[in-house]
């Protein structure tokens, strides 16, 4: 098994190039849109991490106690959902069949707990804003050849990254692994 390594920070002109490298996603083809998002999440993961850290630090500086509360609640709910997905067949099946709905349920549960603790605005700015920015970029950014090549390497298991592990925990990588495995098995038979 390949060791886990963080992808390099992509240059600004690759991460945010001119407008011809951005296009509206095809909302009628959710599979294609999901594929674009997942592949961009894998390719630009270090840039997204840097973006999230900057927003996180700014909000954390403005409200440290609320930030700690929000961070603890989201981490707890996420870890609880991953544990439940691994140990409960009903939840695992729901997660595989409806990954977006599962993620929304985790975010909603986090929101409810944080609202009870009085840190809703911190949650909205420190957690939701970076997620919204990352989702928007990964939805609109068209992939390039280097992006596609890096994702094939990750999908084949030759390289592992933190985002790949996270997406695997959310059930987003299994289809790619199955496609690659089927392709390789077909080539071996020929």
C-alpha positions, 0 to 999 in steps of 0.5 A: 500500500502506498504511503499517505502524502500531501499533494503539492500546492498548485500555482495560483495560475493553475488554481485560479486561471483565466475564465476559460478554464471555468464552466458551469457544471451540467446540473442535469448530469449529476454523475459528471458533476460529482466526478468533476468535484471529486477529481478537483478535490483530489487535485487541489486539496492542498490549495483548498486546505490553505484556503480553509486555514486562512478563513479558519484563522481569521474567524478564530482570531475574531472569536476563539471560544466560538471557534473551538466549540464549533471545531469540537462539535463538527469533529465529534459529529463527523467521527461519530458518523464515520463510526456509525457508517462502519458499524451500522449496516443501515447507515452504511447503505444510506451513505453509499446510496446517498453520499450527498444526503449523508454529508448534508445530514452530518452538517445539519446535525453539527449545525443543530448542536452548535446552535444549542451551544450559541456559536452559530455565526462562528460555524457559518463563517468558519466552517461553511464559508470555506466549504462553500468556496471549495465546493464552488471552485471544484464545481466550476473549475474544468479539469486539465490533463495533469489533473486527470493523470494525478487522479488516475494515479490516486484511483489506482492506489499508487498514491494516497492523499488525505483527501483521498482517504476522506473521500473514501470514508464518505464513500466517494472513491469506491466507484473509481476503484471498481472501474479501475479494477474492472478495467485492469481485470479485463486487460489481464484476461486479454 
